[in-house]
Amino acid sequence: MNPRVVGANLVVSIKSFYREKTAMFFTMAFPIILILVFGTIFMDQENVSFHLYVQDLDHTDSSAQLVNTLELNGKFQITKVEPAVNATQYAKNNKLNLVLTIPEGYERSLMQRMMRNDPNASATITYIYDPSSTSVATKMEILNSVFAEINQRMSGKPPFIRSAETSILTKKYRFIEFFIPGIIAMAVMTASLFGTVNLNTELRQKGVIRKLSTTPITRTDWILANILYQFILAVISTIAMLLVSYAVFHISLQINAWLPVFIVLDVFAFVGIGMVLTRFVREAQSAAAAANAIMFPMMFLSGSFFPIEMMPGFLQTLARILPLYYVNEGLRASMVFVDNMAALRNSAIIGVFAAVVFIMGIFATKWEEGK
Amino acid sequence: MGSMMKEAEHVIEVEKLTKRYGDLLAVNDISFNVRKGEVFALLGPNGAGKTTTVEIIDTIRTPTSGKVSLLGMDVTKKKHDIVPRIGVLPQGFSSFDRITVRETLQYYSRLFRLRDTDVDGLIELVTLKDKTQEIYKNLSGGLQQRLGIAIALVNDPEVVFLDEPTTGLDPRARREVWDVLLGLKKKGTTVFLTTHYMEEAELLADTVAIISKGKIIAMGSPGELIESNANYLVLTLQFVDEQAFEIVRKMGFEPVQDNRKNIKVRVEHTDDVQKILNAIKDAGTSLHSLDVRKPNLEEVFLKLTGEALREGPAGGRGAE
C-alpha cells in the first residue's frame, strides 16, 4: 500500500465525479429530492384534514349542531351542499368521493328519542360515496367513530370498554423519522454499488485498467482508493440528507457512533458486491442491468420506504435475507429507537456479510486480461 | 542473422515463446532479440499475434511456454521490478474522460511514485502545449494517442512499448504521431512497436519482424527484407481500355488489377518491362501512365504470406 498512489486515485475519482454532473445529481441530489417529496406527502398526512361535503336536508338547529360537531372533530373541512340539488348527481358531477346527507326530520326524530325516550326513533345519515377512492374508507371510519360516540353519549351511560395507550418508543416518532434512515441506507447502497460497477466495467472496457496494469499501482491500492472514495461520497451525501431533513422537517433523530459504523459497513458490503459483479459481468451495460437487478428488490423489499410489517409473510421472510434490511434496521435502531442491542445485532450480521463479499471482491478483481 | 550481438546489448530476449487461448494458438514458438537503442517493429495483419506477443513482453499477459526476458529479467517472475523501468502504450489506449492532459500526466507520475517528472517537457515532446487544460474526452483521436505516448514516457523508461499507436487515426493524425516517434528514435530510446502499417515500419524501424498466424516469417532491416525477399520490380500501368489486362496475362505474366483499375505486374528483369510495353503498343491500346519501382514491405509481406496486411488502401477511404 502506497498512500501517494491511493491519494492520486482519490483525486482523480473526486475530480471526475465533480465534473460529471449526472453522477453528481443521482448521488447527491436524488436522495434529497426523495426525502423532500416523501417527507412532504407524509407530513401532510400527520395533521391531515379531509374535505367533507354535507347536505343538510333537515335544516334545523339540531342538524346544524351535528355538522358543527363534525367540524370540531378537526379532521374535516366541511363544504355545504345546497338541499335543492340531487346529492348523488352532485357527487358524480364534481367527482367527490363522499357526500354526507342528513335526512329531513332529523330534529324531529332526535326530540322523539330525547323527550319521549322512544327507542324506535332514529335518523339515517347517508354516505354517498365512490368506493374506488382510496381515502374514502378512512373518512367513513372517522365518521363512524364520531357517530358511535354520539350514540354512546345519548345512551346516558359511561362506556364499558375504555382504551389506554402505552408507546413502546421512548418518544413518539413521525413517519419522516422512520423514512430518513432508510433513505440514507439506500442512497449509500446505490452509490457504492453503481459507483464500483461503473468504475470497473467502464475503465476495463475502455482499456484504462490494462494501462494501469503496466504501472506500479497494486490491486490493494486500487481497491483501497475506491473504498475511500465511496466512503467520502457516502459521508457527504449523508450529511446533506440530514441537513435538509433537519432544516425542512425539523426531524429529531439520534446521531451517534452507530451512524458512521453502519455507513462503513454499507459501503463495504455494496462495493464488495459491485466488485464480485464486475468479475462475472464484463460488459458495462449488462453490469449496470445486473446492478439494477440487485438494487431494486433491496430498495423495495428491505424496508427502506415502509416497514416490512406491511408486506405479506413470505416477503417479510425474503426481506430478512437482504443485506440492506440489516442496515435499515440497524440505522433505525440507533437513530430512532435508540436501542444499542438491536444496533449491535444488526451491525454484526451486516458486518459478517460485508467482510465475506468484500474479501470475495478482492479476489474477484483482476488486473490481467484473462488467461 | 549473421552479426553476433553481445548478450548485454539485448534488452529483450524472446525464446520459443508460445501462447494458447484454449484451442487457438495465438503465438507459435517464436524467438527474437531486441537491441538496446533500436526501434523494433512487429509487423503483421490483425490477428497475427502482435498484441499477444507485446503484451507478454510488457507483462500484461503470461506466456503458455517459452522464455521472455526484459532488461535481463524474467517477465513472468519480475513484473514488479520491470514495470517501473518500462513505458507502455497499450492497444486501444484510453484514459479518464474528465481529467485534463496535465492532471493525467501528474496522476501517472504519482503512480510511479515520482516527484520530479518533467510534465511540461513531456507535453512539449508530444506537442500538446495548447491543450494542457483540455479534458481527455475532448481531445481528438490523434491527440489522445499523443497523450498516451507522453504517459508511456512519464517514468523515463528504458524500453517503450507502443501497441498499434496509429491504428484508427486519419492520415494527418498518423503523421503527427510519427513525428513524435521520430523524435524518440532520434533520442535513442529503445522502442518496441507493433503495427499493420507498412509505411510506419519502413519509416521508423531499424529492425522489422514480420509475423503471420503466430509465426515470425522474416526479420531484418526494412532494406534487407526487401533485398532478400523481393528481387523483382513492380510495373504499374494505367490503361484507357480494359483489354490490356488480357494482353499482359497472355504473355505469361500474372497481372493484378487493383480497385483504382491500375494493373500491377511483377517482373524479374527490366527487359520484361520493355516486352510488355511493346506488346501493348502493337495491340494499339493507349496507356495513361506507367511506373516502375522496387517492391515495398507490403509486397514483401504479400509474397511471404499470400495475405494482405489489411483491407483497403492506406488512406482508409475504403474501396469505391
Interface residues (C-beta under 8 A of the other chain):
Chain A: N2 R4 V5 G7 A8 N9 V11 V12 K15 S16 R19 E20 L203 K206 G207 V208 R210 K211 L212 S213 T214 T215 P216 I217 E368 E369 K371
Chain B: Y21 E55 D58 T59 I60 R61 T62 H80 V83 P84 I86 V88 P90 Q91 G92 F93 S94 S95 F96 D97 R98 I99 E103 Q106 Y107 Y108 R110 L111 F112 R113 I135 G148 I151
